[in-house]
Amino acid sequence: MLRTLLGFGFAGVVIAVIVLYVVGLQPVTTATTETPGSTSPPKRVAQTGAHLLAAAEPPARAAVQPPENAARVPPHTPIVIEAHIAVIDKVDIPALRDGRLLVLGTEVQAGENVPDERKVEVEVDGQEKIFRRLKEGDTVKRNQLIGVIDPAMADSDIVSKRRKLEAAKADARGAEAAREEYKARWEAADSLKKRSVGASKYISDEEHRSAFASYAHAVADAESKQAAIGVAEAELNVSKELRAWHNIRAEFDGTVMEIYRNKGESVKNLDQVVQLQNHDRIRIDGRAELQYLPYLEKGKKIIIEPTSKVWFKQMFVGHLQAVNGVAVGADVNDPTVVSASEDTTARVWSRGTRQEKMVLRHPAAVRAVACSPAGSRINLCVTGSADGFARVWDLSKDAGQQPVVTQERHKGPIYSVAFTPDGNYFATGGDRAEICIWRTNTGELKYRFPAGHLSAVTSLQFLPGMQLLSTGKDNSILLWKLTEESAKLDATRFDRRGGTVSSIGASPDGKHVLFDKGTQIQVLSLPEGKTEGVLQSAGNGNFTATALFSPDSNLILTASGSSAVQLWRAPTDATRAYETRQYMTAGPTTTTCGAFAQDGSFAVTGTNDGVVYVWPVPAKEEFEKPLEAEITRVDNVLDGQNKSKISAEMVNPGGKLIPGTKANMVLYPKD
């Protein structure tokens, strides 16, 4: 019986409500479970979407319509400035001498393993050294040798200057010896001069003066030769410095972004050889409109919202026609992707082996698929097809299995399926506004929903508190209360959607629902319908196909236009919703469906050309704290569009923000 799994039944609740009403008490609903045939009291369990519990209906409320006003993001309406990320430290390193480039690379260190094709042996400063050829993307350190220009002429000049220095030193030694000799002669002549008395002279005045002059000349000559040594040494040092200019060195720690010259090419003085960039600190440049300038000033903090273009992690090709639905299996240790297609198959893909695991064949086009939740401890998937039947498959078995088929059929194609959180029941939505609840293990119909939608039901989602959210082609979103015997339409209702998004969801915590309006998706609170954020499609046309929350409710996956898939940060009390990833497909296509892994570690989408893409999802830590930069420049001069340039700088967290990509500068001014 359903009450075995889901609670004590609708009749029991009615009796309880009557009794409580009679004694004047407020009725309180309690979730319980009981075991068949057991006489023990039922155990209390948490009220979650896993249980279709009987519940007293709340007082009727007026239908909630989404407000027409613009988004209101707490705590203040933000100023948003489109910007891009730029490099602060960037340099084109030039050649400082003319010559032939012997090598562009870094010296190989002891114990470093380098492929032979990247090794180059070069003589540097008289020593043979082995270099690793430099390539774009390599990292280098400040002052590290990264290139050598042929120094043959410089080396010859150094040899010449050294010999000149040696000759100067030899001349100096000779001059010093001559000076000492002439000094001795002068001292002897001077001694004789001093011993001369009257007419008795041992040396003439002329000889005495000549000895002194010779000595003075020798002293001057020795000083001249010594100065010549200094000149020769200076010339040698200049030659050595010029020789050092043949070595190309990194000016700071950075990454090689461009290589302009290669080994063997001739370079001239100041020719650019290689470009280095350091991305540890970055600048964000934008242009602010005139009315924003009073709120912007140097030194103020501003929030940065970067958007990155990301390539897919995996691509599964096998379907012959459009993919109508995708889902991810319950085993988080070995997740499988299941895709449903117009080609009458559902295919199971292994993420580990990157291969097609099995093909589940159907008699008609498969329009929907869902996998049992991880907490249900069963690894199943349910498919809905154009023949009006749903089929339950065991993903732990092979493709030859016989599925559990629903014992009754829809009046038309099934467009949506969803498991209850315990996996023991599933819901189907189809043509002619039909919604049904079925037993998973037998395919027995539990009950059909009363009239609600006016046309086909395109998506279903169970929410906490015994609720089911349904979306229809009548452009409405309905919230249902589930009881033991039937479903009742809750007064919460959202009408007049844009209708371009066929599968639109709510946050798993049941606090928010998405509401599409062409190029916008509003994030509405449940059940009030208050607008708490807006997703704005920029340049990609209307949102299409799918819009759904991640399992932790922090991210939103959307599709819009041709081949455009986006990942958004959901709005919070402190920040607005913003696009954080643009997912890039292999070529032009149209996204038809999407799903998250049950642990939120990746996302999948299907396309109209039969391809299934697997996308990386950023770690939760990336969004735990908003990125902040400090405003460093606000121009008071306007350009031709009445905008002013504004710049901010920040430390690049983990080097993840890529210069050249787009970002938003966001400021929340005080009221």
C-alpha positions, 0 to 999 in steps of 0.5 A: 500500500502507498501508506506503507511508504508515504504515511498514515493516509488521508482518512486518518488526517481528516479524522485528526483534523476534525478532532483537533477542530472540535477541541479548539486546537490548531491542526498540525501535520506530522510525517510518519512511516509504518511497516505493513502488519506492524502493531508498533506506533509509526516512526516520525520522519522528516517531511520531504518530497520523498513522501506523498503525505496526507496533509490538511489543506491551507486556506485558499490563496489568490493566484500569484502573478509575477510582478511586472516591475524590474528585479529587486536584488537585496540589499540595493539596486546595483550599478552594473558596468560592462568591463573586460579583464586586462594585464598589468604586468606585460612586456615585449622583451627585445634583443639588445644586440644584432646577431643570430639567435642561437637559442630561445629556452631555459637552462636545464637543471640537474635531474630535470627530465626534458624530451630530446626534441626540446634540448639545445646545447649552447656555449654560454660564457665559455661553458657548454650548457643544455637548454630546453626550447621555450614554448608559449605557455611556459613559465619563467622566473625574474632574471632567468636566462631565456635566450642567447644571441650569437656572441662571437664578435663580442667574445672576440672584442673581449679577447682584444680588450683583455690583451690590451689590458695585459699590454697596459699592465706590462707598460705600467710595470716598465714605467714603474721600473724606469721611475725607480731607476730615475729616482735613484739617479736623482737622489744620487745627483741631489746628494752630490749637489748637497756635498758640493762646497763653494767652487768644489762641485761634484755635479754641475747645476745642469746635470742636477736639473737634468737628473730631476727632469728625468725622474719627473718624466719617469713619474709622469710616465708611470702614472700615465701607464697606470691610467692606461690600465684603468682605461683598458679595464673600463673598455674590458668591462664595457665589452663584457657588459655588451657581451651580457646583452647577448643574453636575453633574460626575463624581466619578471616572473611570468608566462610566455605569451608570444614568441616572435623569433625562433632559433637561427633567425637574425635579430637586430637591436630592439627587435621584439623576441618574446612577450611575457605576462604576469597574471598574479595581479590584474586590472578590470577596465570599464566605461561608466555612464555619467549618472554613475560617477557620483558613486565611483571614487578611487580607493572604493571596493567594487564587486567583480563578476567574471564570465569565462568561455569553457570547452566541454569535458566530454561529447557523446555521439550516437543518437541518430535524431534529436535528444529530447531529455538527459539525466544522470544516474544515482551512482555518484562514484561511477556516474552514468549519463542517460539520454532519450532521443527521437530515434526511439532509443535511450542510451546509457553512457559511461563517463569513466570509459567515455563509451556507450554502455547500452542502448534501451530500445523503444517502440516509439520516440523517447521524449523524456527520461529521469534517474532515481535519486542518489538517496533512494539506493536504487539505480533506475531510470524511467523513460516516457515515450510517444506511445503513451507508456513509461518504462522503468529500466535497471541501470545495473543490468544489461540492455537485454532486460525487460523493463517495467511498463506502466499498466495504463497509458497516457492519452498521448505522448509523455513529455516529462517524468520525475521520481519521488525522492525515495524512488518508489514512485514516479510522476509522468506528464503528457499530452492533454494536460495529463499528470499521473503517479505510478508505482516504480516496481509494478508500473501500477497507476496510483492516481491521475491528477485533476484538471490543472493545465490546459495543454501538454505538461512539459516538465515535473519536479518534486519539492519538499513538503509533499509538493509537485511543480509542473510546467505546461505548454499553456505557459503556466507553472502550477504547484500541487499538494499531494495526498494519499489518494489524490493531488490538489492544485495549490493556490500558488500559480504562475501564468503568462510565461514566455513559453520558450523554455519547455523544462523550467525548474525550482530550487531543490530546497523549494524556495525559488522557481524560475519564470521565463519571459523571452530574454529574461528569466526571473527568479521568484520566491515560493510561494509569494512570487516575489522577484529576487533576481533576473537572468538577462540573455545578452545577445543570444536571443530568447532563453530556450529549452531548459532552465534549472537549478543545481542540486545545492540551489547555488547555480542555474543552467540555461540555454538560449539562441543557437548553441548557447549554454550558460551557467549562472550564479543564483541571486543571494542576499548580498549579490545579484544573479550573474552569468559565470560560464559560457559553454562552447559546443563543437559547432552550431547547434540547438540545445534541447535539454539539460540536467545536473549530476546529482552531486552537482559536479557536472552538467549535461545537455542534449542537442537537436543533432543528437549529441550529448555534452558534459560540462564542468561545474566550478567548485563551490568555493569559487562563489563563497565570497564575492570577488572584490577589486579596488578602484584605481582610476575614474576619469572625469573626461567623457568620451563620445558616448558620454561615458567615463573610463574606470579601472580597478585592480585586484589579486587574481585568485589562483590565476583563474581570471583570464585577461581579455575575457569579459566581466562586470563591475558591480557596485551596490550604492547605499540608499 
